[in-house]
Every structure is written in C-alpha cells, then in structure tokens.
Amino acid sequence: MSLVLIALPLQLASSWPAEQTQSNGFALAIAIMVGMVTALTTVGVMWARAWKSDFAFAPTHAAWMDAAILVLIVIGLAVAGYLTYVETQAVAALCGPVGDCNAVQSSPYAKLLGVLPVGLLGMMGYAAILVAWLWGRFRSDCLADYAPLAVQGMTVLGVLFSLYLTYLEPFVIKAVCMWCLSSAIIMTLLMLLATPPAIASFTPATEEA
C-alpha cells in the first residue's frame, strides 16, 4: 500500500514540465508526501516489532525528545495560528520564495466541510496534543498512563490529514503553501517522537501480568 502511495504522486509529477515543478514547489510537496508515508510505515514497523515481542522491546526515549516535542508543538501552534489569522481575516499571507499560499488559502479546501478553517482545526489539534502531553508529564492518575497513547493517536491522525492536504496542493489545487507544508513536517516529527513513549506505556501492564 505504501509503495502505491509513493509511486502514484511520482508518476503524476513526471508529466509536468520541470520548470513548473521547481518554481511552484510541487517537487518539495511530493518529497514531503513520501517522507510522511515513510514515517507512517516506520511507526507501523515499530509497533509491529513491539507487539511481536509482547512489548519487551521498547524504542529508546531520550530526555531531549520531551523538549523537542514541546518545542514542535509550540511551533505548530504558531504556524496554525498564523494560518487561522489569514483564513479568518481574509488577508494576504507571507508566502516566501516557494509556492503560492494565498491560492491555497483561497481554495475551497481551506475550510473543512466549507465551514471550519483548516488552520483553526490545526490549532485545535496542536492544543489537544499539548494538553495530553502535559497531562502525561505532570499528572499521576490513570489518565496519565494513557496520555502517551493519546498523543500518538492524535499525531497519527494529524499526519494522515496532512498527507491528504499535501496531496491536494499539487494535484488538485495546483498551488503549494509553505506554511501548510511546514505544519505537515512538524506533525510528522511529532508522530515519530511520540512513538517510543506510547510503546513504552504498554510495558508496565505487561510486566504486572
């Protein structure tokens, strides 16, 4: 399945003129899509390996990962907040040297079901991840035990939704938004960093059994 997802955009991209692909940032969007698919596959392999060993295997979770998760969440909130401002205030966005983010933000896909701005949805997602992460870090109740799984689940959903949005940009909207691509990268990194503690959360229950 992952090979199909990788091959399809690459095959479609081959039909575009090289100049158009480079100037519009389509190649970058496709590369990020491939990276997201690869990251999803990696997370799946990590869970399969842990499941096969009855969760005796736990990926390494270094102390710096917690700091990285918090920094990424804050950056993600800032990016989503800026997109929310652009989408709700109908102002021109600062797009940078690649792509045309204003074309993306003015497209019908900038609002979920034509109502909820995607940027606002992103802010809600990052805020929920932050709450779950903080709960797991600073609480000791039963919900704290499930917090790493909640963070993992939300980041996986975030990556899947970002993959869909990233696909729309070059193949449907015909424009690329650097802010959106940045959020996709942030969410993918969060998913990878959230995997070791999520897998490790199964270990105590296994040992008690």
N, C-alpha and C positions, 0 to 999 in steps of 0.2 A: 504493500500500500504506500509506504513512504517513498519507494522508488518511483511510483507513478506520479506522486505529488511533486517530486523533484524534476522528473523528466518533462512533465506537461508544460510548466512555465518556460523551461529552457527551450523546448521545441517551438513554442509560440514566439519566443523572443528572437529566434533565428530568422524569422520572416521580416523583422523590422530593419530599416536602414541603420547602419552602425552609428551614423551621426545623430540620428534621432534618439537612439537608445542612450547614448552617452550624455547628450545635452539635457534630456528630460529626466535622467536619473533612473530609468527603467532597469538598467543592469544592477544598480545598487539595490532596488526593491526586490529583484529576483534573488540576489545573493542573500538578502536578509530572510526571504522566504525559505531558501534552502537551509539557512542556519537555524531557523525555527523548527523546521521538520527534523533536522539532525538533533536538535536539543530535545525535542519530544521523544524521539527514538532512544536517545541516551537515557532519559529519565525512565522510560519503559523498561530498558535493559537493566537498570539499577534495581528497580522494583522486582523484576523477574528473578534476578540473582538473589536478592534478599529473601524472596518468597521460597525459592528452591532450597535455601539453607535454613528454613524456619527462622529467618531473621537473626541468625547467628552472625551473619555478615551485616555490618553497618558501615556505610561510607564515612570517610574521615570528615569531621566537622571541626575546623579550626576556629580559634577565637575571632580571627579577623573577619570571618564570614558574617557574624552577627552585626558587626559595624558596617560591613558592606551592604547587608540587607537594609539597614536603616537608612543609609545614605541613598541607596537606589530608590527606596520608597519616597523619600523627600524630593528627590529629583523628578520622579514620576508624577508626584502631586503638582510640582511646579509646571511641568510640561502640560499635563492635563488641565491645570488651572488656566494656563495661557490659551489653550485651545478653546476652553469654555468661554473665556472672555471674547475671543474672536467670533465664536459661533453665536453667542447671545447678544453681543453689542453690534454686530454687523460692521466690524471694522476690518481694514486690510491687515493681514498678518505679515510679519517679517519672515520671508521665505528662505533667505540665504541663497547660495550660488547654484543649488541643485533643485530642480523640480518647480512646481507651481502650486504651493499650498493653498492659495486663495481659490484656485479652481477646484481643489478637493473640498475645501470648506463650504463652497457654494453649491456643491453637488447634492442630489437627493440623499446620498448615503451618509451625509454629515449628521443626520438625525436618525435615530433608531425608531422604526415604525412611523417616521415622519413627525415625531413628537419630541423625543428625548435626544438632546445633543450628545454626540458620541464623546466629546470632551468631558461633559458632565458625568457621563457614565464611567469614563476612565477615572475621574476624581473620586467617585463613589467606590470604585473598585480598589484603588490605592488606599483610600481611607479605611476600608474594611480590612485589607491586608495589614495595615498598620495596627489597627485595634487588636486583631488576632495575634499578631506578633508580640505586641506589648503585653497582652494577657498571658501569653505563654512564658514571657520573660520575667514578669513581676508578680504573677499570681501563683498560688499553690493548690487551688481547688481542682475538682475533677475536670472542669472545662479547660484548665491549663494543660492537662495531659493531651487533650485533643487539638490544642491550638496549632502545633506544627502541621497536623493533617489538614486543618482548615486553611492555613497559609498555602500549603502545597496545592490543595484543590482549587483555590481561587486563582493561583498563578497559572495553573494548567489551563483553566477556563480562559484566563486573560490572554494566554499565548494563542489558544485556538481562535479566539475572537480577533486578535491582532493579525493572525495569519489570514483570516478571511478578509479583513480590511486591507491588508497589504496586497492581497491578490486583486482586489477591486481597483486599486490605484492604477497600475499599468495596463491591466487587461480590460477594464470596464470604463473607468473614469478618464483614462488616458492622461493622467497627471499624477505627480508624486508629491507628497507632503513630507518634508524633512522632520517636522515635529511628530507626525504620526509614526514615521519610521524609527525615530528616537524612542518613542514610547514602546514600540514593539521590541526593540533591543533591550530596553530596561526590564520589561516584563519577562523576557526570555532569561535574562541573567538572574532575576529573582526566582524564577522557577527552578533553575539549576542549583542555586544556593539553598533553596528551601527543601530540596530533596533529602540530603543527609539527615537533618533533624526529624523529618517526617518518618523516614525509615527507622531511625533510632527510637522513635516513640513506641514502636511495637516491641522492642527488646525487653522492657521490664515485664510486660504481661507474659511474654514467652518464658522468661526465667522463673516467674512465680508459678507457672503451670508445671 
